[in-house]
């Protein structure tokens, strides 16, 4: 073959070579490669698909991360991967592994256990038992401060008859089939220590750590909107400090174990020391296990001219300066 235009030929040859190289790269990226070994892979909460791929390379499961990233994109897996511990087998294709990560098909010996903010000790005990970890009674028995006071000085002021109500941090935990109730309690308490105590939230003068936890537990159950917690905290601390009484319905509900339905006149007259409609000051202990937002609000109350508040069915917190205004708001929003 005679080349009449060498420059044009070279240009064409370069285009063909570039196309061939691109096809080769694409085929390499699209290859559904197999894992090179078996083992347990830990996927941290919030980990990106790229990070997971890099970890698989570092741990010797795959040689390159490009195929992993390609299939994560192809399967739209990146935003849907779930945290947990996954057992993978040598020879398993990366597309299959990605799908299991998306489905949350974790090791059968490990699962997640979620405790919402504001759950009481009893609710936590019921949920733990329902997932097959001990019994409700075992959880309650394990949630006693005496066993942990040497390890956590912030529990030192708790009376002997108290439970760890208020100090079991609500979060999502990885638990194992052979865990006991005490194991779960220990992890929750350790999380409280790390996120709350070491974070300095219990150092707000002039309150004691227990006073702050008690107030946070009330704010958690009283307020629907997180944005209003610091303002409600300010109202409650002001009423407490001035001896006006908290008048918090959530404390009555805790005393009676009545979390839903209207409170009757008889309910509000309960003799329980947790009834802040009857007794002034803070109740003798927390009424729930508050989250970080409520604990922050208790430690950082917002000052205002308000003296009353109510939570409307819409979730909005309605504040009032006077009792007359508060009563008018009750008629307007609650009847």
C-alpha positions in Angstrom: 0.0 0.0 0.0 1.4 3.4 -1.0 1.0 6.2 1.5 0.2 9.4 -0.4 -0.2 11.6 2.6 2.1 10.5 5.5 0.9 13.2 7.9 -2.8 12.2 7.4 -1.9 8.6 7.9 -0.1 9.2 11.1 -3.0 11.2 12.5 -5.4 8.4 11.6 -3.1 5.9 13.2 -3.0 7.9 16.4 -6.8 8.1 16.5 -7.1 4.4 16.0 -4.5 3.7 18.7 -6.3 6.1 21.1 -9.6 4.4 20.4 -8.1 1.0 21.0 -6.5 2.2 24.3 -9.8 3.7 25.4 -11.6 0.5 24.7 -9.0 -1.4 26.6 -9.4 0.9 29.6 -13.2 0.6 29.4 -13.0 -3.2 29.3 -10.7 -3.2 32.3 -12.9 -0.9 34.3 -16.1 -2.8 33.3 -14.6 -6.1 34.2 -16.6 -7.8 36.9 -13.5 -9.0 38.8 -13.5 -11.7 41.5 -12.3 -11.2 45.0 -9.0 -12.7 45.7 -9.6 -13.8 49.3 -12.4 -14.4 51.9 -12.9 -12.4 55.0 -14.9 -9.9 56.9 -15.2 -6.4 55.5 -16.1 -3.5 57.9 -18.0 -0.7 56.2 -18.1 2.4 58.3 -21.2 4.7 58.4 -20.9 7.4 55.8 -17.9 5.7 54.0 -17.8 6.6 50.3 -17.7 3.9 47.6 -14.2 5.1 46.6 -12.9 4.8 50.2 -14.4 1.3 50.4 -12.7 0.3 47.2 -9.4 1.7 48.4 -9.7 -0.3 51.6 -10.4 -3.5 49.6 -7.2 -2.9 47.6 -5.2 -2.2 50.8 -6.6 -5.4 52.5 -5.8 -7.6 49.4 -9.3 -8.4 48.3 -8.9 -6.8 44.8 -5.8 -5.5 42.9 -7.2 -2.2 41.6 -10.1 0.1 42.6 -11.1 1.2 39.1 -13.4 -1.8 38.5 -15.0 -1.3 41.9 -15.6 2.4 41.3 -17.0 1.7 37.8 -19.5 -0.8 39.1 -20.5 1.4 42.0 -21.3 4.1 39.4 -23.0 1.6 37.1 -25.2 0.2 39.8 -25.8 3.6 41.4 -24.6 2.0 44.6 -22.5 4.8 46.1 -25.3 6.7 47.9 -27.1 3.5 49.1 -24.3 1.5 50.7 -25.2 0.5 54.3 -22.8 0.3 57.2 -22.0 -3.0 58.8 -19.7 -6.0 58.8 -20.0 -8.2 55.7 -18.5 -11.6 55.1 -17.2 -12.0 51.6 -15.9 -15.1 49.8 -13.0 -15.6 47.4 -14.3 -15.7 43.8 -17.3 -13.5 44.6 -17.8 -10.8 41.9 -17.6 -7.2 42.9 -21.0 -6.5 41.4 -22.5 -9.1 43.8 -20.6 -7.6 46.8 -21.8 -4.1 45.9 -25.4 -5.3 45.8 -25.0 -7.0 49.2 -23.6 -3.7 50.6 -26.6 -1.9 49.2 -29.0 -4.5 50.6 -27.4 -4.4 54.0 -26.8 -8.2 53.8 -24.4 -8.1 56.8 -22.8 -11.0 58.7 -25.6 -13.0 60.3 -23.9 -12.6 63.6 -24.1 -8.8 63.6 -26.9 -6.4 63.2 -27.9 -2.8 64.1 -29.9 -1.7 67.0 -31.4 1.8 67.0 -32.6 3.7 70.0 -34.4 7.0 69.1 -33.8 10.2 71.1 -36.1 10.4 74.0 -36.6 6.7 74.5 -37.0 5.7 78.1 -35.0 2.9 79.8 -38.1 0.7 79.6 -38.5 1.3 75.9 -34.8 0.5 75.3 -35.1 -2.7 77.3 -38.1 -3.8 75.3 -36.4 -3.1 72.0 -33.2 -4.9 73.0 -35.2 -7.9 74.1 -37.3 -7.9 70.9 -34.1 -8.3 68.9 -33.1 -11.4 70.9 -30.5 -9.8 73.2 -31.4 -11.0 76.7 -34.7 -10.1 78.4 -36.3 -6.8 79.4 -35.6 -7.6 83.0 -32.0 -8.3 82.4 -31.5 -5.0 80.6 -33.1 -3.0 83.4 -31.0 -4.9 86.0 -27.8 -4.1 84.0 -28.7 -0.4 83.8 -27.6 0.3 87.4 -24.9 3.0 88.1 -23.2 1.0 90.9 -21.4 -1.2 88.4 -20.0 1.7 86.5 -19.2 4.4 89.1 -15.5 3.5 89.3 -15.1 3.8 85.5 -17.2 6.9 85.1 -16.9 9.6 87.8 -19.9 11.6 86.4 -22.1 8.8 87.9 -20.8 9.3 91.4 -23.6 11.6 92.5 -26.4 9.2 91.6 -28.2 7.6 94.5 -28.0 3.9 95.0 -31.6 3.4 94.0 -31.2 5.2 90.7 -31.0 3.6 87.3 -29.0 4.8 84.3 -32.1 6.5 82.9 -30.8 9.6 81.1 -27.3 8.3 80.6 -27.9 5.6 77.9 -27.0 7.5 74.8 -29.6 7.1 72.0 -27.9 6.1 68.8 -27.5 3.2 66.3 -25.3 0.5 67.6 -23.7 -2.6 66.0 -24.5 -5.6 68.1 -23.7 -9.3 67.9 -25.9 -12.3 68.4 -23.9 -13.4 71.4 -24.1 -10.0 73.1 -25.8 -9.7 76.5 -27.9 -6.9 77.8 -24.9 -5.7 79.9 -22.8 -5.5 76.7 -25.4 -3.2 75.1 -25.7 -1.0 78.2 -21.9 -0.7 78.4 -21.6 0.5 74.8 -24.4 3.1 75.3 -22.8 4.4 78.5 -19.4 4.6 76.7 -21.0 6.6 73.9 -22.5 9.0 76.4 -19.1 9.5 78.0 -17.4 10.1 74.6 -20.0 12.4 73.1 -21.3 14.2 76.1 -18.9 14.2 79.0 -15.7 14.4 76.9 -17.5 17.0 74.8 -17.8 19.2 77.9 -21.6 19.5 77.9 -21.9 18.6 81.6 -19.6 21.5 82.7 -22.2 24.3 82.5 -22.1 26.2 85.8 -24.0 26.5 88.1 -25.7 23.2 87.3 -24.5 19.7 88.4 -24.1 17.1 85.6 -27.2 15.3 86.9 -29.3 18.4 86.9 -28.3 19.1 83.2 -29.2 15.5 82.2 -32.6 15.7 84.0 -33.4 19.0 82.3 -32.3 17.6 78.9 -34.6 14.6 79.4 -37.5 16.9 80.0 -36.7 19.1 77.0 -36.4 16.0 74.8 -39.9 14.9 75.6 -41.6 18.3 75.8 -40.4 19.8 72.5 -41.2 18.5 69.0 -39.0 21.0 67.1 -35.3 20.8 67.7 -35.0 24.5 66.8 -37.0 25.4 69.9 -35.1 23.4 72.4 -32.8 26.1 73.7 -35.6 28.6 74.1 -37.8 26.0 76.0 -34.7 25.2 78.1 -34.4 28.9 79.0 -38.1 29.0 80.0 -37.8 25.9 82.2 -34.6 26.9 83.9 -36.1 30.3 84.6 -39.2 28.8 86.2 -37.1 26.4 88.2 -34.7 29.0 89.5 -37.6 31.3 90.5 -39.5 28.6 92.3 -42.5 28.8 89.9 -42.5 25.0 89.1 -41.8 23.4 85.8 -45.4 22.3 85.0 -44.1 19.9 82.4 -46.7 17.4 81.2 -44.0 15.0 80.1 -43.0 14.4 83.7 -46.5 13.4 84.6 -46.6 11.0 81.6 -43.4 9.4 82.8 -44.7 9.1 86.4 -47.8 7.3 85.1 -46.3 5.4 82.2 -48.9 7.1 80.0 -47.1 8.3 76.9 -50.2 9.0 74.8 -53.8 10.2 75.3 -55.1 13.2 77.2 -54.1 13.8 80.8 -57.0 13.8 83.2 -57.4 15.9 86.4 -56.6 12.8 88.4 -53.4 12.3 86.3 -52.2 15.9 87.0 -52.9 15.4 90.8 -50.6 12.3 91.0 -48.5 12.1 94.2 -45.4 10.9 92.2 -42.3 13.0 92.9 -41.9 13.1 89.1 -45.1 15.1 88.8 -43.8 18.7 88.2 -47.4 19.8 87.9 -47.7 19.2 91.7 -44.2 19.5 93.0 -41.7 22.4 92.3 -38.1 21.9 91.2 -36.6 19.2 89.1 -37.9 15.6 89.4 -35.6 13.1 91.2 -34.2 11.7 88.0 -34.3 11.9 84.2 -37.6 11.0 82.4 -35.9 9.8 79.2 -32.6 9.4 77.5 -31.9 12.6 75.7 -30.0 13.1 72.5 -27.1 15.5 71.9 -29.4 18.4 70.7 -31.4 18.3 74.0 -28.3 18.0 76.1 -26.8 21.0 74.3 -30.0 23.0 74.9 -30.0 22.2 78.6 -26.4 23.4 78.9 -27.0 26.5 76.8 -30.5 27.9 77.6 -31.7 30.8 75.5 -32.8 33.8 77.6 -36.2 35.4 76.7 -39.2 37.3 78.1 -41.3 34.1 77.8 -42.6 32.3 80.8 -44.9 29.7 79.2 -45.0 27.5 76.1 -47.0 24.7 74.5 -46.5 22.4 71.6 -49.1 22.7 68.9 -50.2 19.5 67.0 -48.4 20.9 64.0 -45.1 20.6 65.9 -44.8 24.4 66.4 -43.9 25.6 69.9 -46.1 28.5 71.0 -44.5 30.8 73.5 -46.3 33.2 75.9 -45.2 36.0 78.3 -48.2 35.9 80.6 -50.6 33.2 82.0 -53.6 34.9 80.3 -51.8 34.8 76.9 -50.9 31.1 77.6 -54.5 30.2 78.4 -55.6 31.9 75.2 -53.1 29.9 73.2 -54.4 26.7 74.8 -57.8 27.5 73.5 -56.5 28.5 70.1 -54.1 25.6 69.4 -55.2 22.7 71.6 -59.0 22.7 71.5 
